[in-house]
Amino acid sequence: MPTPTTDERDARTRSSRRRTVGAVVLGHFIEVYDMALYGLFVAPISTAFFPAGNAEAALIATFAVFGVSFLSRSAGSLFFGVMADRVGRRNAMMTSILLVGVSTAGIGLIPTYETAALLSPILLVLCRLLQGFASGGETTVAPVFLGEYASRRRRGFLTSFISAAGNLGTLAAAATGVIIGLAVDARTFDDWGWRVAFLIAAPLALVGLYFRYGLEEPPAYEAARAGVKQVSIGTALRRSWRMILRVSCVGALGTTFYVMFVYYPTYLVRESDLSAGQARVVPLILISMLVVFNPLVGLLGDRFGRRVPLVLGGLASMLFVLPGFLVARGGGFTAAVLGGMLILVSVPLCLGAIHAAAMEFYPTEVRATAGGIAWTIGAFVFSGLPPLVVNLLTTQAGWPLSPAFVIMGTAAIGIVAAWGLPDSRKIRLESVESSIREQRETAELRQEPGRVTP
């Protein structure tokens, strides 16, 4: 058998890398599709699974279930983070995609409150808890897997495809809702048509499982695992607690995304002249504008550092979110789209860089565990709670612009956290601690008067 030439080996390596990236990205697309459905179908879910007669109370309960799922998402981040460090990134990702598919399809099968009484919301909570648990694992492990496969020069670019896949997953969920809404009348959609989108999750999960089965573990992880006997949450905290806390606060920059796509359609129905069907179309248009920007922001992060797009994204939230909600509140469909565009200026800047930043600062042997802890804190505080808080402030306190002020407050936290991040472009994943220490020592030398840094 002839020995492969250098060009042939390089071609095989590129082909293998493309398959790896494709399998991870496809799985994340499926996971986000599943998770996005709940936010986009809040109205029919509240009608189906909670008592009739008080629409506002049903909506608050539905948003509360959304927030509760972030508790289990936090638990999933921890569980799958430890699992990925102990038994492999691939095994963790295969398990998470299977669970999220089962739980999402389960929501589509739950009987209505009229049929099953209290059993209906109980089953909804259980499915959302399982869905959040699995999603926490996917969000934690997928960026770690891609980041460890990427070269230092392309780490931001490749991990940005996680965000692009998330945007496409949300886009697919919104598009599914629009297509079903066009295929059936409004009453049929609210009765059972929305369930079709959830049932699609089952075959999608099997497709993702098939593609991930053939993945191989990143070489950096294999080398690190050989010398580690046990991984624990305590070990990760002892070694990286400062960076875990900082990265979890950087997650505050993601609040815009969750408030926008979970609460914005409801806001439009309440505060503008849009119907529920028109409100579902607005996220479809807005997300389609975002997809292409994530890889570009990933390249920007590789060129100038993760801190630059993250801080710019936070500043964009501070400047444009309030005007965006004011514009959307004042008119019809066009105003809703234009207002949404202003609100979303920050999203690609933040999401295009945050996945690289979320995995670069921890030692390889505890990288997924440490990342899981950071996602645990950041996801619940800055993603799960804001939609519920916003809904309470708008309905109970009568503050229709509260979404803008909540986003601006979390953006301020994210800016401070992102500003203090090291320049992770130069960090070697196989020796993270020494890379960060070298940066600090160099910075200290430069600050000493009379010292010349070689």
Secondary structure, DSSP 8 states (H G I E B T S, - for coil): -----HHHHHHHHHHHHHHHHHHHHHHHHHHHHHHHHHHHTHHHHHHHHS-TT-HHHHHHHHHHHHHHHHHHHHHHHHHHHHHHHHH-HHHHHHHHHHHHHHHHHHHTT---HHHHTTHHHHHHHHHHHHHHHHHHHHHHHHHHHHHHHS-GGGHHHHHHHHHHHHHHHHHHHHHHHHHHHHHS-HHHIIIIITHHHHHTHHHHHHHHHHHHHT----HHHHHHHTT-S---HHHHHHHHHHHHHHHHHHGGGGHHHHIIIIIHHHHHHHHSS--HHHHHHHHHHHHHHHTTHHHHHHHHHHHH-THHHHHHHHHHHHHHHHHHHHHHHTSSHHHHHHHHHHHTTHHHHHHHHHHHHTTTTS-GGGHHHHHHHHHHHHHIIIIIHHHHHHHHHHHTS--TTHHHHHHHHHHHHHHHHHHT---GGG--GGGHHHHHHHHHHHHHHHHSTT----
